[in-house]
């Protein structure tokens, strides 16, 4: 049976990195990642669920949210940071290319990315979406919500590592609205959004946003309360409530010194070791269905710090 082509706009490009040799003991990401020919769903392989990288090149949501644009260039920057890393994974990793948002055509781009994600999930793959602004999250939601996992009744929770709720009630969708969009879409489908956030910055979320979070039953942990123990307990409790997990990481959850290349750098942030530990906890749970990482803005990234952190977190989640 021939797999359907994924609706990508840019086919997978060659990866590059340091060359130490051809043997497995020398292998790096750029040597291990296999392009998906003609952007088709890769053939199944034994071992852990194959991961498929999909870029979502979008600035439209950040622009609508009056943030610093530049996140459309993030997928290439994260791939460039992943390329030289030593490859210790036991799973196969493919690259499916990018869905790109031209101009302000955000909704059409989200729909295309959602269709690609659904096809990957239904083929038994682990999609790894590289955004893009956090409007990436609604594209991911469309893909997860349309998948066989949800159609067959699996309860899927959304865990967001983020300084912001992104529950803005606006007339036009943006990078600040995706989780309210999800809540409304779930309600329309007769379901309830299971949504939790690690890293909320109280000074960067209005009372109206906290009220919306309360009305929707959102679980959250403030950045100032994010000790390693507290974060582990919080995540464990949320994982226990769901059959599967969609993990989304907004890089502005991290301190600005660690992740300067984002639209809204954090004055406080959650320490990288805590975020990394949450990623290991999620990966070890066996419940990770889909993941994305968002808000890298290479234009403001000092020494490529944020891209390197994003690459390290992807590597951790797939390990």
N, C-alpha and C positions, 0 to 999 in steps of 0.2 A: 504494500500500500504506500503510495507516494504522499508525503506530508505536504499540507498546503503551505504556500509561501507566506512569510510574515510581511505585514504591510509596513515595511521600513522605507525611509526616504534616502538613506545613505547606507550602502552595503558595508560590511565589515572591512576595515582598512588594516594594512600590515602593522603588526606590533613590533616595537624595537626595544633594545635593552643591552646590557653588558653581556658579552660572550665569554664564557669560561671553558666551554667544551660542549660536545653533543650528548654525552652520557647523562643518565638520570641523576647522577650525583652532582652534576653541574647545572641542572635545569632551573631556569627562571621562568617567571610568568610569560614573558614574551615568546618563549619557546614552547610553552605548554598549552596556551590558549589556541583553540582551533577555530578558524572562521567558519561560519555556517554558510556553505556554498549556496548562492542564489537566495540567501536569507530564508532558508527552509528550516523547519524544526529538525534538529540533529537526530541521528539514529540513536536508539537507546544503547546503553552500555552497562556492564555489570558494576556492582559497587554502589556507593552513595548516589543519591539522585543527581544527575548531571546539572550543573549550573549554566545558565545562559545569560550573558551580559547584554543588556539592551540600553542604549543611550536615549535620553529624552532631552533634546536640545531646545530649551525654552526660556525666554526672558519675559514672555507676555504677562504672566501672572505677577511677577515682581514689578514690572512696569505699571500694571494696573493698581498695584498696592503701594505705588509711589516709593519703591525701594531702589537700591543701587543695581542697575542692570549689568549683565555680564555672565550670568549663569548658563547661558546657552553654550558657552565654550567649555563647560565643566566636564562633559563626558570624555572629551579628548584628553583633558588635563588629568583626570583620574586614571584613565588607561595608561598615560605616560608615566604616572607615578607607580602603577602596578607593575608595569613591564619589567623593570630591573629587579623586583623582589624575588628572592629564592622561592621556588615552588615546592612546598612540602605537603600539598594537599593529596588526599587519596581519591578525590572525585575528579571527574572530567569537567573541563570548563570550555564553553564555546562563546563566540562573540557573534551576535546577530545583527550588528550595525546600529543605526540610529533612526529614531523618529524625530523629525525636526518641525518646529512651529515657525511658520513664515509669518512675519509681521505680527498681527493681532489675532491670528486664526487659532486661538488657544483650544476652543472646544473641539474643533476638527482634529487637532493634533492629539488631544487627550483620547478621543474616540479611537484613533488609529493605534495608539499605544495600548489602549485597553484591549483591543482586539488581539494584538500580538501577545499580550500577557495571558489572556484567556487561552489562546492556542498552546502556549508553552506549558501552562499549568495542566491543561487537559492531556498533554503529551507526557506528563510525569516529570517535568523539568522544574528546577528552582530558578525563577526569574530574578535577576539582579539588575535593577533599573538604576542607572546613573543619571540623576537630574543635573541641570534644570533647577528652576525655583521650586518652592514647595507646592506649587500647582501640580507637580509631578505626582503628589499623593492621590489626587482625584483620578488621574489616569490609572494609577495602580489599583485604586478601588474599583473602577469600572472593569478592569481585568479580573480581579478576584471575585467580584459579585457575579460576573458572567460565567464563572468557571463551574465545572461539574461538581467541585467540592461543595460549593454553596447550593447548587441546584439539588444536590443529594442530601442536604440538611446538615452539613457540617457547621458547627458554630465557630466562626472566625473572629478573633479579637484583633483590634488595631492598637499596637503599642507604638507611641511616638516619643522619640528622644528629642526634646525641643524646649526652647525657652518660652515658646508661645503656644497658646491653645489653637490658634488658626481657626477660630469659630466666628469670624466676623460675619455680620448679617449685612451684606452689601447687595446692591442691585445687579452688579456685574461680578462674576466669579474672578478670583485672583489667587495669589499665593497665600492670602490671609483667610480664605474661605473654605478650603477643601473639606475640613472635618464637619462643618455645618452642612455642607452639600451632602456628605456621606450620611449624616444623621437623617436628613430629609429623604434621601433616596431609600434608605433602609426602612423608614416609616412607610413610605409609599409602597414598598414591597411586603409590608406586614411583618417586618422584623425590627429589632432594636439594635442600634449601634453599640457595640461593646468597645469602649474607647478609654485608653489610659495614657497619661503623659508623665514622663520622667524629666525633671529639670525646669519646671515652670518658674519664670522670673516674675515675682509679684509686682515690682515696679513697671514691668513692661506689658502688663495685661490689665485692662481697665476693669472697674467693678462690673460693667455690663458683660464683659467676657467671663468673669468668674460666675456671674449669675446664670449665664447661658450654660456654662459647664455644669453647674449644680442642677439646672433643670433637665439636662440630658443624662445625668448620673455619671458624669465623667470622673474617673479616679485620677488623682494627680499627686505628684511629689514635688515640693518646691526645691529650687536649686540649693538653697541654704540648708536643706534637710537631707541632701543626697550624700550621706556617708555610704561607704561600701555596704555595710550591714543593712541600712535602711533601704537602699536601692534593691538589694538582693531579696529582701523580705517582700517588698512591694511587687516586684516582678514575679516572684514565685506565686503570690496570691492571685495575680491576674492570670498567669498561665494556667492555674488550677481551674479557672472559670471557663476555659475555652478548649475546643478540640484542636484548633490550628491558629497560627499567628501570622499576621502581616506586620512586619517591623519596618518603620520608617524613621530615618535619622535626618534631622535638620542639623547641619553642622554648627549652627549658631547656639546649640546647647552647650558647646565647649567654651572655655575662657578665650577671650580675644587674643591672648598671648599664644595660645595653641592653635586657634582657628581664626586668623585675622581676615582671611579671604572669604567673607560672607556678606550678605546684604546688610545684616544688622549685627555687628560684632557685640559679644556679651561682655558687660562690665564685671560680672561675677562668674557665671558658668559652672558647669559640673566638671570636676577633674577628669582628665582622660582615663586614668586607671579605673575609675568607677564606670564610665561609659564602656570601656573595653570589657570589664567584668560582666556587665549586663549583656553584651554581645555574646560572650562565651556561654553565659547562662542560657540565653535563648537558643543558641546553636546546640547545646547539650540536651535541651528539653525534647528534641525530636519533633517539635510542633511547628517549626518554621516553614511556612508555606510560600512566602513571598517577601522580598525585601527591596527597599530603595534607599538611596542616599541623596540628599538635596541641599541646595543653597550654596554650593561652592561657587565663588566668583573669582576666577583666575586673575582678573585685572587688579584685584586688591590683595592678592595672596603673596605675602612676604616670604621670599625664599622657598616658595612652593610648600609652605608648612601645612596648609589646610588640605591640599591635594594629597600629600603624603599621609596625613592622618586618615583621610577618607580611604585611601588604598589599604592602610593597615587594618582598618575596621572591616573592610570587605574580606580581606585575607583571613581575619579572625572568624568571621561569620561562616566562611566556607570550610574552615578547618575541622 
